[in-house]
Amino acid sequence: MYHDRKMKKWRPFASMPEQYIGLQEVINKQAEVPQPFLTEEQMEQINFTLIEALHTNKQVYLTYYKKGQCITDKGFIQFVDSLGNLFVFIDEVFELKNKMRLSELIDVRFT
C-alpha cells in the first residue's frame, strides 16, 4: 500500500480566514499610537520648513500621522495652502502626488 508522505504544515491561527483577519486587527490595534501634540512653536517651524522646501525645491523627510501610525516619507513639496490646511508633496519612491492636511504633519526636515 502506498501512502503520500507529504505533510501539510499546521497553522493553528490561520486555519480559519475570519479568525486570522480578527487576530491581525487586534495586533494592529495594539501597535496604534495617539497623534502627537505639537506646540505652536513646532507648528511654525514646520510651516517655515515647508515654505522653504517649496521655494528651493529641496527634498524633505515628512513625518505624518495616519490611521494610528507615524509614517515618514521622502519627497518634494509641490503646494502649500496654510489657510486651507493642506499641502501636496511628491513622494520619492512612486513619484505620486499626495494631498494631505497640515494638521497630520508631525515633523518636516531637509534630507
ABEGO torsion letter per residue (X at the ends): XBBBABBBBBBAAAABAAAAAAAAAAAAAAABBBBBBBBAAAAAAAAAAAAAAAAAGBBBBBBBBBGGBBBBBBBBBABBBAAAGBBBBBBAAAGBBBBBBAAABABBBBX
